[in-house]
Amino acid sequence: MAELNLVEKVIALEAVELLRSLSPDQLARVASIAQEVHFPPGKVIFEAGKDVDALYVVLDGSVAVSRGGEVLAHAQQNEVIGAWALFDDEPMQVTATAAEDVRVLKISRSDFYELLSDNIEIAAGIFSTLVKRFRKLVEG
Amino acid sequence: MLEAACAAAGKLKNRVYLPALLGLLANWRYRGCALAALTAYGVRIAGTLGDILQDDTAPPSLRRQIPRVLRSIREQRSVDVLLASIGDRDVSVRAAVLRALNRLREDAPHLEFGPQFVTPQILAEAKHYCQLHAALAPLAHDGAHRAVRLLRRTLEERSQQTVERLFRLLGLRYPPQDIYAVYRSVVRQSPEDLAAAVEFLEGVLDRPLRRVVVPILEPAANVAEKAKELFGIEYPSPAEALRELVRSKDPWLVACAIAAAGEAGLSALVPEIREIQRTAGAEVGAVARTALAALAEEEGRAWRN
């Protein structure tokens, strides 16, 4: 399968809830730091107890998210795994493993911070989404 | 260590440290202390800052920081330097310049904000809005193609940003608080608010500005009519609209338009897309390659049928 181009990456990122309030221009800037990565079935994407320094957006396939050997959920197309890794350098609580052939977009924390530093409006958009999500949790 | 060095440079105000401080503006970790140090130099470096602001070979990420220094130096020279870049080709730089000017107007209302620079730029932004409107109109009903939807969202976003810049410019000529209140009404888009906004602007704006600004707030059909009347802008077919966007110098718009042409099977645009593939950077070139492959496949299918 051919690598995604910039426009295709933006179309994929449009479906990501965390990035929902960003404009296409802003998404294009995020897309320009997103790398396409493939994982064969059984390959561990990140492991509980270890540092993670990237967010992953699932493009194709399914990723098993587990804790202590128990599968808690499967992340499918357009779902994000490791979102908190962008904001927090604590080790992950869960392990993510490719359940089948998986293609993801990987956004590394250092590239993301570099991007935010020059694009405060992207940071504001992401904060706004996080605050809405938090408010929804608190207000039930 | 670097923070202390920045603070010391700001106290000494020796020009020899300027290149190093300007270099630090591009580094987010030290940007805050570099901004503070450069501000401490005061108006004597306004000309140097203006040179960088106007240098379109300098990185936009650096140029966007310059207005942040100038807005903290509340002197007429800062305003003059910023006004010289009010029509910069890079819209992100233009927006940063306007934000700084608006802040200076608020903090130092006694300064002169040169209507001879501001008025032509208001007219230019109004024309740009009408051009975006014309590009958007023929794409408005295509909901099937994802790239066309993305292009449409981009054009809508650009239109909103143009309206914001236009009101920021108006805020340099007319009472800023009133203009901001009108802008908020326009953004809210409630019919009552819009009617009140139009009434206010009709009463306040000078005639040449009223003629071009008020139609922008009117329903879409009226904008089309006014765009033709005021600026001679004709509304194109979808293929013509995409061709114009492919020819624009804006890399993201070019990428979206090429992807949209590929998805919509507009093979009439193949020569333009080939040219972009040959001349554009890697990212836009890759979009052109995908679109050309899709168009070739489409043509092959048409032949087989």
HADDOCK unambig.tbl for C-alpha pairs under 7 A between the chains (distance, minus, plus):
assign (segid A and resid 5 and name CA) (segid B and resid 283 and name CA) 6.92 0.50 0.50
assign (segid A and resid 5 and name CA) (segid B and resid 286 and name CA) 5.87 0.50 0.50
assign (segid A and resid 5 and name CA) (segid B and resid 287 and name CA) 5.62 0.50 0.50
assign (segid A and resid 6 and name CA) (segid B and resid 283 and name CA) 6.13 0.50 0.50
assign (segid A and resid 6 and name CA) (segid B and resid 287 and name CA) 6.74 0.50 0.50
assign (segid A and resid 7 and name CA) (segid B and resid 255 and name CA) 6.83 0.50 0.50
assign (segid A and resid 7 and name CA) (segid B and resid 256 and name CA) 6.48 0.50 0.50
assign (segid A and resid 7 and name CA) (segid B and resid 287 and name CA) 6.88 0.50 0.50
assign (segid A and resid 23 and name CA) (segid B and resid 157 and name CA) 6.92 0.50 0.50
assign (segid A and resid 24 and name CA) (segid B and resid 150 and name CA) 6.96 0.50 0.50
assign (segid A and resid 24 and name CA) (segid B and resid 153 and name CA) 6.90 0.50 0.50
assign (segid A and resid 24 and name CA) (segid B and resid 154 and name CA) 5.63 0.50 0.50
assign (segid A and resid 25 and name CA) (segid B and resid 154 and name CA) 6.87 0.50 0.50
assign (segid A and resid 117 and name CA) (segid B and resid 28 and name CA) 5.50 0.50 0.50
assign (segid A and resid 118 and name CA) (segid B and resid 61 and name CA) 6.23 0.50 0.50
